[in-house]
Amino acid sequence: MGQALPGHAQDSTLTRLVRQHQFALTTDGTQFSGPGWDRLRAAAQKSQFVLVGEEHGLAQ
């Protein structure tokens, strides 16, 4: 079995991956826009099913 990486190395990898895969999503109150919205729309158009959900009760 391989050895676990130190916590810092794992955090750095996770942080790098999150930054590479985050895209801005904005709203004016009635409509979404931005690169995140464009990617979501493109992915949804290629999909047979789309599930939308939200989480509640999480302390931020």
C-alpha positions in Angstrom: 0.0 0.0 0.0 1.1 3.5 -0.7 1.8 6.1 2.0 -0.6 8.9 2.7 0.6 12.4 1.7 1.0 15.0 4.4 -2.1 17.1 4.9 -0.6 20.2 3.4 0.2 18.4 0.1 -3.3 17.0 -0.1 -4.8 20.5 0.6 -2.5 22.0 -2.1 -3.6 19.4 -4.7 -7.3 19.9 -3.8 -6.9 23.7 -3.9 -5.2 23.6 -7.3 -7.9 21.3 -8.7 -10.8 23.4 -7.3 -9.2 26.6 -8.8 -8.8 24.9 -12.2 -12.5 23.9 -12.2 -14.3 26.9 -10.8 -16.2 29.3 -13.1 -18.0 32.5 -12.3 -21.8 32.3 -12.2 -23.7 35.5 -11.7 -27.3 36.7 -11.7 -29.1 40.0 -12.1 -32.1 38.6 -10.2 -33.9 37.2 -13.2 -31.2 35.6 -15.4 -27.9 33.8 -15.0 -24.8 34.6 -16.9 -21.0 34.1 -16.9 -18.6 31.3 -17.9 -20.1 29.0 -15.2 -23.5 29.4 -16.6 -22.3 28.8 -20.2 -20.6 25.6 -19.1 -23.7 24.4 -17.2 -25.9 25.1 -20.2 -23.5 23.3 -22.6 -23.3 20.2 -20.3 -27.1 20.2 -19.8 -27.7 20.3 -23.6 -25.6 17.2 -24.0 -27.3 15.3 -21.2 -30.4 13.2 -21.2 -31.2 14.1 -17.5 -30.3 17.0 -15.3 -30.8 17.1 -11.5 -30.8 20.4 -9.6 -30.6 20.5 -5.9 -29.5 22.5 -2.9 -28.3 21.9 0.6 -29.9 23.3 3.8 -28.8 23.4 7.4 -25.1 23.7 6.9 -23.2 26.2 9.0 -21.0 28.5 6.9 
